[in-house]
């Protein structure tokens, strides 16, 4: 049996701060053996929190799902300052944390690579990337051979990426992708806890009666048109949209900011159309007139606190086509 000191020395090449790497060296002792034929990866970070147990860190702070926590615990794939620890070990602020995963934890997922030049990157680190999606492009394809933004982002990063949330094909703006399967459920949890703030600009018909309003009607599927969603009080899912008027125009249009508290399909479009303020250029919920050449919905700003570093991230996305149509609407 290899002692703790030897185990620590065998892992030194992997202890790289904030690097996502492939596990290729064989580890023995209390660590599961990982050979060159079995790929995996390691996540290394410094604890940004005050003193707490390993269990509290992984469950309450890093929001690691139960299944993955179970893997880390049973396989003893977690080191603190290079040493194997117990689940109740107290982790101090600044301690080095190394988490190791092998292929059975996260099986390989292949994807058709797209074109890297299609990507407008707003933020990137080892774990996630935020890009500016153009209108007219799908977030992900319906078929394995269909190219979409996900494929282009994967080509840009050189690795398979994962969808955290979606934007309609006609919508432009900021969108997050996970760069590894470890961070994906953590970002999903942040989304569920409403800790990823998403602000959209929308050009709508009419003048709102209040400068700030919250729409909370449940949204469900349309019974006869699979493409559409409707307000459905009985069978719909909870949907909350905060709407703030930014400017009203003489031509009977208003520029509004919409902040999503939930993420239902077509949520902003359905809520505003239901209240008599359909988005300009909306082919599904609009007035039926071709009032704009594009859907006037743009994911303008995205904010979150990085779940691993506690870094405050705020990105803003621009859209030349949205701005052009907005200028035309000013009259």
Residue, then its C-alpha position, 0 to 999 in steps of 0.5 A: x500500500x502506497x503511503x500518503x506522502x508517495x500518493x501526494x508526490x504521484x499527483x503533483x503534476x496534476x495540481x495546476x491551479x485553475x486548469x482542466x487537464x486529462x488524467x493520464x498518469x496511474x494513481x495507486x493507494x486510496x485513489x482509483x487507478x487511472x491508466x493511459x487508456x482511461x481518460x478523465x479530467x481533474x478540476x483544481x481550485x482554491x477554496x474562496x470560502x471561510x472554514x467549512x466541511x468538505x461535505x458543506x463545500x461540495x453540497x452547499x457552496x459548489x452545488x455539486x449534484x448528489x451523484x457526483x458527490x457520491x463518486x468523489x466520496x466513494x472513490x476518494x477522488x478529492x484532495x485538500x492541499x494534496x492529501x486525501x481527507x475525510x468527508x468531515x474534514x474542515x476546509x480553510x479559506x485558500x486551501x487547494x482543492x483537487x477533484x478527479x474524475x474518470x470516464x465512467x463518471x462522465x462518459x465521452x460525448x462526441x459532437x460534430x465540430x462547426x466553424x470557430x470563426x462563427x463565434x463571438x466570445x464575450x467571456x471564457x475560462x477553463x469551465x465555461x464560455x459566454x458567447x454572443x449568438x446571432x439571430x437566425x442560428x439555432x442554439x443546438x441542432x435537432x439532428x447529429x449532422x445539423x450544425x448549430x451554435x453549440x457545434x461552432x462553440x465546440x470548434x472554438x474551444x476545441x472540446x465538446x461543450x454543453x448547453x446550459x440554457x437556450x435562445x430561440x433561433x430568431x433571438x440574438x445575444x448572450x448565452x452560456x455553454x459549459x466546457x466540461x460535464x462537471x460544471x454543467x449541473x452546477x450551472x444548471x443549479x444556478x439557473x434553477x436558483x435564479x442566480x444567473x441574471x438574464x436581461x433582454x431588450x425587446x421592441x414591442x407594440x403599444x405603450x405599457x400602462x406602467x413603467x415596471x410590471x411583473x407578468x406571472x401567468x403560467x405557460x403551457x403548450x399550444x394544443x394545436x400548434x406544436x411550435x407555439x406556447x400559450x398562457x395556460x392557468x390550469x396546466x401551464x408551468x410557472x413563468x415570471x417575467x419582470x418588464x421595465x419600460x426603457x423608452x416609448x416611441x412616437x410610432x406606438x412602440x416601446x423598448x422594454x427590458x425583460x428579466x427572466x426569473x424562469x426560462x419557459x420556451x418563448x416566455x417573453x414573447x408569450x407574456x408580452x403578446x398576452x398583455x397586448x404588446x407583441x414583439x415587433x417582427x414576431x412571426x408566431x405571436x405578432x400582429x401578422x404584419x411584417x413590421x420588422x425583418x427580424x424578431x426584436x428580442x436581444x439577450x442584452x446582458x448576463x450576470x452571475x457569480x462564478x460558482x468555483x471562484x466567486x468572481x462576479x461576471x457581467x457581460x453585455x452583447x451587442x447586435x448591429x441588426x437589432x440596433x439598426x431596426x431600433x433606430x428605424x423605429x424611433x421615427 
